Amino acid sequence: MKVAIIGCGNMGMAFANSFIQYNLVQKADLLLVEKNQERGLQLQEQKSGIVVDTISSKISQADLIILSVKPQDYPAVSLDLKSYINMSQVILSIMAGIPIAQIQSSLSHDLVIRAMPNTPALLGMGMTAFAAAEQVGLSDIRKVENLINSTGRAVFLEDEKLLDAVTGLSGSGPAYFFYLIKSMIDAGVAMGFDPAMSSLLVKQTMLGSYHLMQTSDKTLDELIQAVASKGGTTEAALRVFQEKLVGEGLQQGIYAARDRAVELAK
């Protein structure tokens, strides 16, 4: 399979590197379009694929074109790309917010798949949800799903509208997780630990808690209660979280991220 990636930032290259790592795409069949000259030179030095700085007729040879640019940069990209697409190519967008119909219209092209990955894809542990235009055949959907699975896990959504919710939940989700970790580490430092010790205590706690959650047959509420004995220390902390509406605030933040994804399409 021949793949072209337009926009070679962290997420675009997470996909590229995973394709190469699992021998799904050969470097000679990977076209990397990166307009930033410094970034392009870096990719050339890394020999990540065939690196170019403009959209040209070379892109017509790809079976799959991945759009990995910022949503606000897409209008200019679509004007250049429209001239070189052929009817059999599949377009995979990993841009936040821009719906399939808008991409189809701007490119005059039907075969569009839209996906929302997250940054753990950099380690091959990403979570990506994707939806496809009704014109995309099952064979092409399976091929794209196999490629996405190389970056972690993929789920197919029948309802494209849910991708904005995915953006708010798992797409932006790593940042929420890091935010909570940082807050806990900062609390440890405030209580007298040096940053390295506080970081170790919190990160290992998070890692162990994740694996406990994954292997336990208990619900999350049951796992919470297993730690929070009546009248104990954990209960005191949870009471403050409830008083400060920590859970509600987190949920409202997720909704705000979803709503922003909708706004980006406009």
HUFEN-V741748 format. One record per pair of residues at least 4 apart in sequence whose ideal C-beta (glycine too) atoms are under 7 Angstrom apart, sorted by the first residue. I is the first residue (numbers start at 1). J is the second residue. Records with the same first field share a line. If there is no record, write none. Layout:
I=J, J
//
This chain:
1=25, 29, 63, 64
2=29, 61, 62, 63
3=19, 25, 29, 30, 62, 63, 64, 66
4=31, 33, 59, 62, 65, 66
5=12, 15, 16, 32, 33, 66, 68
6=33, 55, 65, 66, 67, 68, 69, 77
7=12, 67, 68, 69
8=12, 13, 32, 34, 39, 43
9=13, 68
10=14, 119, 122
11=15, 68, 94, 117, 121
12=16, 66, 68
13=17, 48
14=18, 121, 122, 151
15=19, 66, 151
16=20, 30, 32, 48, 49
17=21
18=22, 124, 150, 151
19=24, 25, 30, 147, 150
20=25, 27, 30
22=150
24=147, 150
25=29, 30
27=47, 49
30=49, 50
31=49, 50, 52, 58, 59, 62
32=43, 48, 49, 50, 51
33=52, 55
34=39, 40, 43, 51, 53
35=53
36=40
37=41, 53
38=42
39=43
40=44, 51, 53
41=45
42=46
43=48, 51
44=51
52=56, 58
55=59, 80, 81, 84
56=84
57=84
59=65, 84
60=84, 86
62=89
63=89, 90
64=90, 92, 144
65=89, 91
66=92, 94
67=91, 92, 93, 94, 95
68=94
69=73, 74, 77, 95
71=95, 96, 97, 98, 264
73=77
74=78, 95, 98
75=79
77=81
78=82, 106, 107
81=85, 107
82=107, 108
85=89, 107, 109
89=111
90=111, 113, 136, 140, 144
91=103, 107, 109, 111, 112, 113
92=113, 115, 144
93=98, 103, 112, 114, 115
94=115, 116, 117
96=116, 167, 171, 261, 264
97=164, 261, 262, 264, 265
98=102, 103, 264, 265
99=160, 265
100=104, 112, 114, 131, 133, 160
101=105
102=106, 265
103=107, 112
104=109, 110, 112, 133
110=133, 135
111=133, 135, 136, 140
112=133
113=130, 132, 136, 144
114=130, 131, 160, 163
115=128, 129, 130, 148
116=128, 129, 163, 166, 167, 171
117=121, 126, 128, 151
118=126, 127, 170, 171, 173, 174
119=174
120=125, 126, 152, 174
121=126, 128, 151, 152
124=151, 152
125=152
126=151, 152
127=152, 153, 170
128=148, 151, 152, 154
129=155, 157, 163, 166
130=148, 154, 156, 157
131=157, 160, 163
132=136, 141
136=140, 141
138=142
139=143
140=144
141=145
142=146
143=147
144=148
145=149, 154, 156
148=154
149=153, 154
157=162, 163
162=166
163=167
164=168, 258, 261, 262
165=169, 258
166=170, 171
167=171, 172, 257, 258, 261
168=172, 254, 255, 257, 258, 261
169=173, 254
172=176, 257
173=177
174=178
175=179
176=180, 250
177=181
178=182
179=183
180=184
181=185, 202, 203, 206
182=186
183=187
184=188, 202
185=189, 195, 198, 199, 202
186=190
187=191
188=193, 198, 201, 202
189=193, 195, 198
193=197, 198
194=198
195=199
196=200
197=201
198=202
199=203
200=204
201=205
202=206
203=207
204=208
205=209
206=210
207=211
208=212
209=213
210=214
211=215
212=216
213=223
216=223
218=222, 223, 226
220=224
221=225
222=226
224=228
227=234
228=232, 234, 235, 238
229=235
230=235
231=235
233=237
234=238
235=239
237=241
238=242
239=243
240=244
241=246, 247
245=249
246=250
247=251
248=252
249=253
250=254
251=255
252=256
253=257
254=258
255=259
256=260
257=261
258=262
259=263
260=264
//
